[in-house]
Amino acid sequence: MLINREIQINSIIFQRRPLAEQTERVQAHLRSLFVALSTLKELQADIDQRKPELGQTLADLDFDPLKAAIQEQLANLEKLKRRFARNGLNIGVIGRARQGKSLLLQSLTGLTSAEIPTGSLLHCTGVCSIVQHEPQVPTYAEVTCYSEQEFLDEVIAPYYHLLQLGDPPSTLSEFASEPLPVYPPQPFDATLCQEYGPANLLEKYRHLGHYHEQLPTYRHLLQPPTTRAINPKDFRSYVAQYTETGAPIFNYMAVRVARIGCTFPHTDIGSIAVVDMPGLGDTGIGDQARLIQMLGELVDFVLFVKKPVPGGDFIGDVEVQLYDTARRALPTLPIERWSLLILNKVSPLAGLGDNAELCAKLQAALPRSLQFVDSVIVDCANPDDVRHEVLDRVLAYLVDHIRDLDRQFAVACQEELLQVRQQVQLVLEQASHALQVAVPRGGSSAIFRQHFDQVWQKLTRELEHFMRQLHDLRKVESTILQQAIENALWLCKTQNIMPTLQEIQDRRDLEGSYTIAYHQFLHDIRTRLTRRLMSLDPALNEFVNEVKAGVASVLIEHGRLGLVVPATGAPFLEAMAERIPSDLPELKQAFEQIAAFRLSYRGFIHYRIRAHLDRLTPDTPNSQLKEIMSATDVLEHLELFYGETIAQVEHALQELLATPNEAAFAVVEEFVDQILRAKNSARRWEGFYDEVKLEVWPEIFGELTETMRIQEEWQAAVKRAFQSTSADYRLVP
């Protein structure tokens, strides 16, 4: 039977692990929800600052109670997770001082007063101690101390807050060097005295004074490492408040928890530990909130120890308060299902008087306000009595009921958790509708379409008008090109490009032939002529830029696109080609093509007059001479052919004067076809204008867009919070 119990206990521990993992997952979901609600609260404040009229519509949304409820649920889940993640079953022992707790622990564990202090004077133990049953392992001990910051935050700060002493110290040096604030502070909250009692508050202030006065004696323990292995024989000096002779010890003030591993004197009991919970019901330690938290996180079952005083005793307010204090450790799990009352029967041999009859009377007349799984009368100093009446009874109960207790605890947490989720969802539902009234009915879409239609009508009308102007100019000679041609030809006619007779003679002597010299001078004159004709390039560029500027002017003035692209003239078209997104390829390509439109001498004119340069090109029939006898012959023929060529080039150029206007009309017409007349052109422009509407109509959409941006940001935050509530919050099937 005992072996079976050990197997069952180990099975319980194994089966708890998936519950711990599921609890951790639910914690992650709950933390995400907390973050989402925090984001909503921050956004709510930001909106109120940016646009108070919108913030007013969110004023009724209060996220603080929800966040507080979530934090409470996270604390409950942490208790649940630690319960399920433990490597054994833990039995806690609580009671007032001098009730026999330490004797009970010694009887359960086989340890002595060196490891588990006992004393007849004042309050002996000052630290929560865990004694773990580890078969066949030599006894060992360790203490886990607070770090400096943990000590300030978890031990000292609560006193300052409760006693209203102002801001707690931020560093340990500050706590050490500065005197404690005067108590009671002025003014002082009278309701605080009513809740705790003046004497209780004064006792807490006195205990804070002990922490302050004795800091030099235990400060070294607040330095790393926080966990230290110690000799079990030295255990008392870390956990007790007094030596065996009654001298005070203060190391316990720095210790968070102490642990001992040893082999219990009982076999086949599985993985169990006993936990000494000092301070609950005592006045010697004032950190009850911390101890209540540890009780809820560390203990599966609790033993209440009371030693009736021979000669007369009763269950008084102190015991009821102790019971209620322990009940707060796990409010979702009734303490009457995980507690046992031990009435410590004093052996007559102890010389303290016989209290057996009184134990029986108290057991029979327990107040209805105190309910337990059971109550037993046992001599806590008798290991055999403790084994049979306490340990066996508790382990048997845990084997039979711990799964139900775990499930009840988990179900209770789950129900509270789901209620909180439902509350959150109700508030989020309100939040999702809170800003809908801020945007006009129909939103900005109807307003945008109205203004786009107006711009589209103006843009198409003016571009068509510009096209008609270019159409009418197709046969008109370009004055820009006319002036440029006249200037170029004047240079060709007036600036001498002929070689001198001496240069001709020198070239003949170098080459040994007037014919060779003549052919070389033809090349020189022809290249000089074409170089001078290239001066037409600036005029052609000027003409093209004027046409582009005309197109840009229509788009800027009537299309309102000057607010989108801060450029004018030809650069505007290039900038538009870059600004139009790639998902509008038809529009983008049209602007790229017109921006790339060029007219140059080489590309537009040179090939048209090339045939008229034959007389200046060797090896062509029109340039050949039958006989050249002197330098004079060469010069005369060069001047003759050059003059004839200039006349033919001038005539050819005059015929091209209307060509630029024709080219401009063709290019612009193609551009207009692509951006106005192609299928779905209006829809493409509407998509582009929708993207840049804030730039095109800042006076209209600036305010509206900001409002909609706020609404979109708010709705996205609400949606993320809703998604967090849709996670799986079940702890048990």
C-alpha positions in Angstrom: 0.0 0.0 0.0 2.8 2.4 0.9 4.6 1.6 -2.3 1.5 2.2 -4.3 1.1 5.5 -2.5 4.6 6.6 -3.5 3.9 5.6 -7.1 0.6 7.5 -7.0 2.3 10.6 -5.7 4.9 10.5 -8.4 2.2 10.0 -10.9 0.4 13.1 -9.6 3.6 15.1 -10.1 4.0 13.8 -13.6 0.5 14.5 -14.6 0.8 18.1 -13.3 3.4 19.0 -15.9 1.1 19.4 -18.9 -1.1 21.6 -16.7 1.9 23.8 -15.9 2.7 24.1 -19.6 -0.9 25.0 -20.4 -1.0 27.6 -17.6 2.2 29.1 -19.0 0.6 29.4 -22.4 -2.5 31.1 -21.0 -0.2 33.5 -19.1 1.4 34.4 -22.4 -2.0 35.1 -23.9 -3.0 37.2 -20.9 0.2 39.2 -21.0 -0.5 39.9 -24.7 -3.9 41.1 -23.8 -2.5 43.3 -21.0 -0.1 44.9 -23.5 -2.9 45.4 -26.0 -5.0 47.2 -23.4 -2.0 49.3 -22.3 -1.5 50.3 -25.9 -5.1 51.3 -26.2 -4.9 53.4 -23.0 -1.7 55.1 -24.2 -3.4 55.7 -27.6 -6.5 57.1 -25.9 -4.3 59.6 -24.0 -2.4 60.5 -27.2 -5.6 61.0 -29.2 -7.0 63.3 -26.4 -3.8 65.4 -26.6 -3.7 65.5 -30.4 -7.4 66.0 -31.0 -9.4 66.7 -27.9 -12.7 66.6 -29.7 -12.0 62.9 -30.6 -10.6 62.2 -27.2 -13.9 63.2 -25.7 -15.6 60.4 -27.6 -13.2 57.9 -25.8 -13.5 59.5 -22.4 -16.0 56.9 -21.1 -13.6 54.0 -21.9 -11.8 52.9 -18.7 -9.1 50.3 -19.2 -7.5 50.6 -15.7 -10.0 48.2 -14.0 -9.5 45.6 -16.8 -5.7 45.9 -16.5 -5.9 45.5 -12.7 -8.2 42.4 -13.2 -5.7 40.9 -15.6 -2.8 41.5 -13.2 -4.8 39.7 -10.5 -5.4 36.8 -12.9 -1.7 36.7 -13.8 -0.9 36.4 -10.1 -3.4 33.6 -9.7 -2.0 31.8 -12.7 1.5 32.2 -11.4 0.4 30.4 -8.2 -1.2 27.7 -10.3 1.8 27.3 -12.6 4.2 27.0 -9.6 1.8 24.5 -8.0 1.8 22.3 -11.1 5.5 22.7 -11.9 6.7 21.5 -8.5 8.8 18.3 -8.2 6.9 17.1 -5.2 3.9 17.7 -2.9 4.5 20.4 -0.2 2.9 20.4 3.2 2.9 23.7 5.0 3.0 24.2 8.8 1.6 27.4 10.3 0.7 28.6 13.8 1.5 31.1 16.5 4.8 31.0 18.4 5.4 28.3 21.0 2.6 26.0 19.6 4.9 23.1 18.7 5.5 23.8 15.0 9.2 23.2 15.1 8.7 20.0 17.2 6.3 18.8 14.5 8.7 19.6 11.8 11.5 17.8 13.6 9.3 14.7 14.1 8.4 14.7 10.4 11.9 15.2 9.0 14.2 13.7 11.6 16.1 16.9 11.8 17.2 18.5 15.1 17.0 21.9 16.7 20.3 22.8 14.9 18.4 22.7 11.6 14.9 23.5 12.8 15.2 26.0 15.7 13.0 25.7 18.7 12.8 28.0 21.6 10.7 28.8 24.6 11.4 32.5 24.3 9.7 35.0 21.9 9.3 34.1 18.2 12.0 31.8 17.1 11.9 31.1 13.3 12.1 34.2 11.0 12.4 32.7 7.5 10.2 30.4 5.4 12.1 27.1 5.4 11.5 24.2 3.0 12.7 20.7 4.0 12.7 18.3 1.1 12.7 14.5 1.5 15.6 13.2 -0.6 16.3 9.5 0.1 19.9 8.3 0.5 21.2 11.9 0.2 23.4 13.4 2.9 21.8 16.4 4.6 22.6 19.7 2.9 21.3 23.2 3.2 21.2 26.5 1.2 19.7 29.9 1.7 18.4 32.3 -1.0 18.8 35.9 -0.1 17.4 39.1 -1.6 19.4 41.2 -3.9 19.8 44.8 -2.9 17.0 46.0 -5.2 14.7 43.1 -4.3 15.2 43.9 -0.7 14.3 47.5 -1.2 11.3 46.7 -3.5 9.8 43.7 -1.7 10.7 44.2 1.9 11.3 47.9 2.7 9.0 49.7 0.2 5.8 48.0 1.4 6.4 49.5 4.9 6.8 53.0 3.4 3.6 52.7 1.3 1.5 51.2 4.1 2.7 53.6 6.8 2.5 56.6 4.4 6.2 57.5 5.0 6.7 59.0 1.6 8.9 57.8 -1.2 10.9 54.6 -0.2 14.7 54.7 -0.6 15.9 54.1 -4.1 19.3 52.6 -3.0 20.5 50.6 -0.1 23.1 53.3 0.8 20.2 55.8 1.0 18.3 53.5 3.3 21.4 53.0 5.5 22.5 56.7 5.7 19.2 58.5 6.1 17.1 58.3 9.3 13.6 56.8 9.0 10.8 59.3 8.4 8.9 60.3 11.6 5.9 58.2 12.4 3.0 58.9 12.4 3.3 61.3 9.4 1.2 64.4 9.3 -1.4 64.4 8.0 -2.3 60.7 8.5 -5.1 58.7 7.1 -7.5 57.9 9.9 -9.2 55.1 8.0 -5.8 53.3 7.9 -5.8 53.2 11.7 -9.3 51.8 11.7 -8.4 49.1 9.3 -5.1 47.9 10.9 -5.3 49.4 14.4 -2.8 51.9 15.9 -0.9 49.3 17.8 -0.5 47.1 14.7 0.8 50.0 12.6 3.2 51.1 15.4 4.5 47.5 15.5 5.1 47.5 11.8 7.0 50.8 12.1 9.1 49.3 15.0 9.9 46.3 12.8 11.0 48.6 9.9 13.2 50.3 12.5 14.8 46.9 13.2 15.6 46.5 9.5 17.1 49.9 9.5 19.1 49.6 12.7 20.5 46.1 12.0 21.4 46.6 8.3 25.1 46.6 9.0 24.8 43.1 10.5 23.1 41.4 7.5 24.0 43.8 4.6 26.7 41.5 3.3 24.1 38.8 2.5 22.4 41.1 0.0 25.5 40.9 -2.3 25.9 38.3 -5.0 25.5 35.3 -5.1 21.9 35.3 -3.9 21.9 31.5 -3.3 24.5 30.1 -1.0 25.2 26.6 0.2 25.7 26.5 3.9 26.6 23.9 6.6 23.3 22.4 8.0 24.7 23.0 11.5 24.8 26.8 10.7 21.2 26.8 9.4 19.8 28.3 12.6 22.0 31.4 12.2 20.3 32.2 8.9 16.6 31.4 9.7 16.2 32.0 13.5 15.5 35.3 15.2 17.2 34.2 18.4 19.9 31.9 19.5 19.2 29.0 21.9 20.1 31.3 24.8 17.8 34.1 23.6 20.4 36.4 21.9 19.0 38.2 18.8 20.1 37.2 15.3 19.5 39.4 12.3 20.7 37.4 9.2 17.2 36.2 8.6 16.2 39.7 7.5 18.2 39.2 4.3 17.0 35.7 3.5 14.1 35.1 1.2 13.8 31.3 1.7 15.9 28.5 3.1 16.1 24.9 2.0 17.3 21.7 3.5 17.5 18.3 1.7 17.6 15.2 3.9 16.2 11.7 4.2 13.0 11.6 6.2 12.8 8.9 8.9 9.8 7.5 7.1 10.1 5.3 4.0 8.0 5.0 0.9 6.5 8.4 1.2 7.4 9.7 -2.3 8.5 13.2 -3.3 7.3 15.4 -0.5 8.5 18.5 1.4 7.4 20.3 4.5 7.3 24.1 4.6 7.7 26.1 7.8 5.6 29.3 7.4 6.7 31.6 10.3 5.0 34.9 10.8 1.5 33.9 10.0 -0.3 34.6 13.3 2.8 36.0 15.0 3.6 39.6 15.6 7.3 38.9 15.4 7.4 39.3 11.6 5.5 42.0 9.8 5.7 40.8 6.2 2.4 38.9 6.1 1.5 39.8 2.6 4.7 38.3 1.3 4.2 35.2 3.4 0.6 34.8 2.2 1.9 34.9 -1.3 4.5 32.2 -0.6 1.8 30.1 1.1 -0.3 30.2 -2.0 2.6 29.4 -4.3 4.5 26.8 -2.2 1.9 24.7 -0.4 -0.4 21.9 -1.4 -1.7 21.2 2.0 -1.4 23.1 5.3 -1.2 22.0 8.9 -2.6 24.4 11.6 -0.8 23.8 14.9 -2.3 24.8 18.2 -1.1 23.7 21.6 -3.9 24.3 24.2 -2.4 25.7 27.4 -3.0 23.4 30.4 -5.4 24.8 32.8 -7.6 26.5 30.3 -7.6 27.7 26.7 -10.0 28.3 23.8 -10.1 29.0 20.1 -9.9 32.8 20.1 -9.7 35.7 17.7 -6.0 35.1 17.1 -6.7 31.6 15.7 -9.6 32.9 13.6 -7.4 35.6 12.2 -4.7 33.1 11.4 -7.2 30.9 9.6 -8.6 33.9 7.6 -5.0 34.9 6.7 -4.2 31.5 5.3 -7.6 31.5 3.5 -6.4 34.6 1.5 -3.5 32.6 0.1 -5.8 30.7 -2.3 -9.2 32.4 -2.3 -10.4 30.3 -5.3 -9.8 27.0 -3.4 -11.7 26.6 -0.1 -9.1 26.1 2.7 -11.3 23.5 4.4 -10.4 21.2 1.5 -6.6 21.5 2.0 -6.0 22.0 5.7 -5.7 19.9 8.9 -5.9 21.1 12.4 -3.4 19.6 14.8 -4.0 20.0 18.5 -0.6 19.5 20.1 -1.0 17.1 23.1 1.8 17.7 25.6 3.3 14.6 27.1 3.0 14.4 30.8 6.7 13.6 30.9 7.5 17.0 29.5 6.7 18.6 32.8 4.4 21.2 31.2 1.1 19.8 32.5 -1.4 17.5 30.9 -3.6 19.1 28.2 -5.1 16.0 26.7 -8.6 16.6 28.1 -8.5 20.2 26.9 -7.4 19.1 23.4 -10.5 16.8 23.3 -12.8 19.6 24.4 -11.5 22.0 21.8 -11.7 19.4 19.1 -15.3 18.7 19.9 -16.3 22.4 20.1 -14.5 23.9 17.1 -16.2 27.2 15.9 -18.2 26.8 12.7 -16.0 29.5 11.2 -13.1 27.1 11.3 -13.4 24.1 9.0 -10.8 21.6 8.1 -10.5 18.3 6.3 -10.0 16.8 9.7 -8.6 17.6 13.2 -6.2 15.3 15.1 -4.8 15.3 18.6 -1.2 14.4 18.5 2.0 14.8 20.5 4.2 16.8 18.1 7.3 15.7 19.8 6.5 12.0 19.2 7.8 11.0 15.7 5.7 7.8 15.7 2.6 9.6 16.7 3.2 12.3 14.1 3.9 9.6 11.4 0.6 7.7 11.9 -1.7 10.5 12.9 -0.4 13.3 10.6 1.8 12.2 7.8 0.0 9.0 6.8 -3.4 10.8 7.1 -2.3 13.7 5.0 -0.6 11.6 2.3 -3.6 9.4 2.0 -5.8 12.4 1.6 -3.6 13.9 -1.0 -3.4 10.7 -3.0 -7.2 10.5 -3.0 -8.0 14.2 -3.5 -5.1 16.2 -4.9 -6.2 15.7 -8.5 -9.7 17.0 -7.7 -8.1 19.9 -5.8 -5.9 20.7 -8.7 -8.8 20.6 -11.1 -11.0 22.7 -8.7 -8.3 25.3 -8.4 -7.7 25.4 -12.1 -11.4 25.5 -12.9 -12.0 28.3 -10.4 -9.1 30.3 -12.0 -10.4 29.5 -15.4 -13.9 30.7 -14.6 -12.6 34.0 -13.2 -10.3 34.3 -16.2 -13.1 33.8 -18.7 -15.2 36.4 -16.8 -12.4 38.9 -17.1 -12.1 38.1 -20.8 -15.8 38.7 -21.2 -15.5 42.0 -19.5 -12.7 43.0 -21.7 -14.6 42.0 -24.8 -17.6 44.1 -23.8 -15.3 47.2 -23.3 -13.5 46.4 -26.6 -16.9 46.3 -28.3 -17.7 49.7 -27.0 -14.2 50.9 -28.1 -14.7 49.6 -31.6 -17.7 51.9 -32.1 -16.3 54.8 -30.1 -14.8 56.7 -33.0 -17.2 55.9 -35.8 -19.1 59.1 -35.3 -15.9 61.1 -35.7 -15.9 60.6 -39.5 -18.7 62.0 -41.8 -21.1 59.4 -43.2 -19.6 57.9 -46.3 -16.1 58.8 -45.1 -13.7 60.6 -47.4 -14.5 58.4 -50.4 -17.5 60.5 -51.5 -15.7 63.7 -50.9 -12.7 62.5 -52.8 -14.7 61.4 -55.8 -16.5 64.7 -56.0 -13.2 66.7 -56.1 -11.5 64.2 -58.4 -14.4 64.4 -61.0 -13.9 68.2 -61.0 -10.2 68.0 -61.6 -10.6 65.3 -64.2 -13.0 67.4 -66.2 -10.7 70.4 -66.1 -7.6 68.3 -66.9 -9.2 66.6 -69.9 -10.7 69.8 -71.2 -7.4 71.8 -71.0 -5.2 69.0 -72.4 -7.6 68.7 -75.4 -7.5 72.4 -75.9 -3.7 72.3 -75.8 -3.7 69.5 -78.4 -5.9 71.6 -80.7 -3.4 74.4 -80.5 -0.5 72.1 -81.4 -2.6 70.7 -84.2 -3.2 74.1 -85.7 0.6 74.8 -85.5 1.6 71.6 -87.3 2.3 73.4 -90.7 3.7 76.6 -89.0 7.4 77.2 -89.2 9.2 77.2 -86.0 10.5 80.7 -85.3 13.0 79.3 -82.8 14.5 77.0 -85.4 14.3 79.7 -88.1 16.4 82.1 -86.1 18.9 79.3 -85.2 19.3 78.3 -88.8 19.9 81.9 -89.9 22.5 82.3 -87.2 24.2 79.0 -88.1 24.3 79.8 -91.9 25.5 83.3 -91.3 28.5 81.8 -89.4 29.1 79.3 -92.1 29.1 82.1 -94.8 31.0 84.8 -92.9 33.6 82.9 -91.0 36.3 81.7 -93.4 37.0 78.0 -93.1 39.1 77.8 -96.3 42.8 76.9 -96.2 45.4 79.5 -97.4 47.4 78.9 -100.6 50.5 78.3 -98.4 48.6 75.7 -96.4 47.6 74.0 -99.6 51.1 74.0 -100.9 52.5 72.7 -97.7 50.0 69.9 -97.6 50.8 69.0 -101.3 54.5 68.9 -100.5 53.9 66.6 -97.5 51.6 64.2 -99.5 53.3 64.6 -102.9 50.1 65.2 -104.7 47.6 68.1 -105.1 44.8 65.6 -105.5 45.5 64.0 -102.1 45.8 67.4 -100.5 42.4 68.4 -102.2 40.7 65.3 -100.8 42.0 65.9 -97.3 40.8 69.6 -97.4 37.3 68.3 -98.4 37.2 66.3 -95.2 38.3 69.3 -93.2 35.8 71.7 -94.6 32.9 69.2 -94.4 33.5 68.4 -90.7 33.8 72.1 -89.9 30.5 72.8 -91.6 28.7 70.0 -89.8 30.2 71.1 -86.5 28.8 74.6 -87.1 25.4 73.2 -88.0 25.4 71.4 -84.6 24.8 74.8 -83.1 21.1 74.1 -83.9 21.0 71.7 -80.9 20.3 74.4 -78.3 17.4 75.7 -80.4 15.9 72.3 -80.8 16.2 71.7 -77.1 14.6 75.1 -76.4 11.7 74.2 -78.7 11.1 70.8 -77.0 11.3 72.3 -73.6 8.7 74.9 -74.5 6.4 72.1 -75.7 7.0 70.1 -72.5 6.5 73.2 -70.4 3.1 73.7 -72.1 2.1 70.2 -71.2 3.4 70.6 -67.6 1.6 73.9 -67.2 -1.8 72.2 -68.0 -1.1 69.4 -65.5 0.1 71.8 -62.8 -2.6 74.4 -63.1 -5.6 72.4 -64.0 -4.6 69.0 -62.6 -3.4 70.5 -59.3 -0.3 68.4 -59.6 2.1 71.1 -58.7 1.4 70.4 -55.1 2.5 66.7 -55.7 5.7 67.4 -57.6 7.6 70.7 -56.7 8.9 71.3 -60.2 7.9 73.1 -63.3 8.5 72.8 -67.1 10.3 69.7 -68.5 11.7 68.7 -65.0 8.1 68.4 -63.8 7.4 65.6 -66.4 10.5 63.7 -65.3 9.6 64.0 -61.6 6.0 62.8 -62.4 7.4 59.8 -64.1 9.3 58.9 -60.9 6.4 59.8 -58.6 3.8 57.6 -60.3 3.9 54.2 -58.6 4.9 51.0 -60.5 1.4 49.6 -60.1 0.2 52.2 -62.6 2.5 51.2 -65.5 0.5 52.8 -68.3 0.6 56.2 -66.7 4.2 55.8 -65.6 5.3 54.8 -69.1 3.5 57.7 -70.8 5.3 60.2 -68.6 8.6 58.5 -69.1 8.2 58.6 -72.9 7.3 62.3 -73.1 10.0 63.2 -70.6 12.5 61.3 -72.8 11.4 63.2 -76.0 14.3 65.0 -77.6 15.1 66.8 -80.9 18.8 67.1 -81.9 20.8 68.0 -85.0 22.2 64.5 -85.4 18.9 62.7 -84.8 16.5 65.1 -86.5 18.5 67.2 -89.1 21.8 65.7 -90.1 20.4 62.6 -92.0 18.1 64.9 -93.9 20.9 67.1 -95.4 23.5 64.4 -95.7 23.0 64.0 -99.4 23.8 67.7 -99.9 27.3 67.2 -98.6 28.4 65.0 -101.4 30.4 67.8 -103.1 32.5 67.9 -99.9 33.0 64.2 -99.7 35.9 62.5 -101.6 35.2 59.6 -103.9 31.7 60.9 -104.8 31.2 61.8 -108.5 30.2 65.5 -107.7 33.5 66.1 -105.9 36.0 64.8 -108.5 38.2 67.1 -110.5 39.9 65.9 -113.8 43.0 67.9 -113.4 44.5 69.9 -110.5 47.8 71.7 -111.4 48.3 74.2 -108.5 47.3 75.3 -105.1 45.1 77.9 -106.7 43.2 75.2 -108.5 42.6 73.5 -105.2 41.4 76.6 -103.4 39.1 77.7 -106.3 37.4 74.3 -106.4 37.0 74.2 -102.6 35.3 77.6 -102.5 33.1 76.6 -105.5 31.9 73.3 -103.9 31.5 74.8 -100.5 29.3 77.6 -101.8 27.1 75.2 -103.7 26.8 73.0 -100.6 25.8 75.9 -98.4 23.1 76.9 -100.8 21.7 73.4 -100.9 21.9 72.9 -97.1 20.1 76.3 -96.6 17.3 75.2 -99.0 17.0 71.8 -97.2 16.9 73.4 -93.8 14.1 75.9 -94.8 12.0 72.9 -95.8 12.4 71.5 -92.2 11.1 74.6 -90.4 7.6 73.1 -89.8 8.9 69.7 -88.9 9.4 70.4 -85.2 5.8 71.4 -84.7 4.7 68.2 -86.4 7.0 66.1 -84.2 5.7 67.9 -81.1 2.1 67.4 -82.1 2.7 63.7 -82.7 4.5 63.2 -79.3 2.0 65.1 -77.3 -0.9 63.4 -79.1 0.5 60.0 -78.2 1.0 61.2 -74.6 -2.6 62.4 -74.4 -3.9 59.2 -76.0 -2.1 57.2 -73.3 -3.2 59.2 -70.2 -6.7 60.4 -71.3 -8.1 58.3 -74.1 -6.8 54.8 -73.3 -9.2 52.3 -71.7 -9.6 52.8 -67.9 -7.5 56.0 -68.0 -9.9 57.8 -65.6 -9.7 54.9 -63.2 -5.9 54.9 -63.2 -5.8 58.6 -62.5 -8.4 58.2 -59.8 -6.2 55.6 -58.1 -3.2 58.0 -58.3 -5.1 61.0 -57.0 -6.4 58.9 -54.2 -2.9 58.2 -53.0 -1.9 61.9 -53.2 -5.1 63.5 -52.2 -3.6 65.0 -49.1 -1.1 66.8 -51.2 -3.5 67.8 -53.9 -6.3 69.1 -51.6 -4.5 69.7 -48.2 -7.2 72.2 -47.2 -9.9 69.6 -47.6 -8.3 66.2 -46.7 -5.6 67.4 -44.2 -8.0 67.5 -41.3 -10.2 64.6 -42.5 -7.2 62.4 -43.2 -5.8 63.0 -39.8 -9.1 62.1 -38.3 -9.3 58.9 -40.4 -5.7 58.1 -39.6 -6.5 58.3 -35.9 -9.6 56.1 -36.4 -7.6 53.5 -38.4 -4.9 53.5 -35.7 -7.5 53.1 -33.0 -9.4 50.3 -34.9 -6.1 48.5 -35.5 -5.3 48.6 -31.8 -8.8 47.4 -30.9 -8.5 44.6 -33.4 -5.2 43.5 -31.9 -6.8 43.4 -28.4 -9.8 41.4 -29.8 -7.4 39.0 -31.3 -5.7 38.5 -27.9 -9.1 37.7 -26.4 -9.7 35.0 -29.0 -6.8 32.9 -27.8 -7.4 29.6 -25.9 -7.8 30.6 -22.2 -8.8 27.1 -21.0 -6.7 25.6 -18.3 -8.5 22.3 -18.2 -10.8 20.6 -20.8 
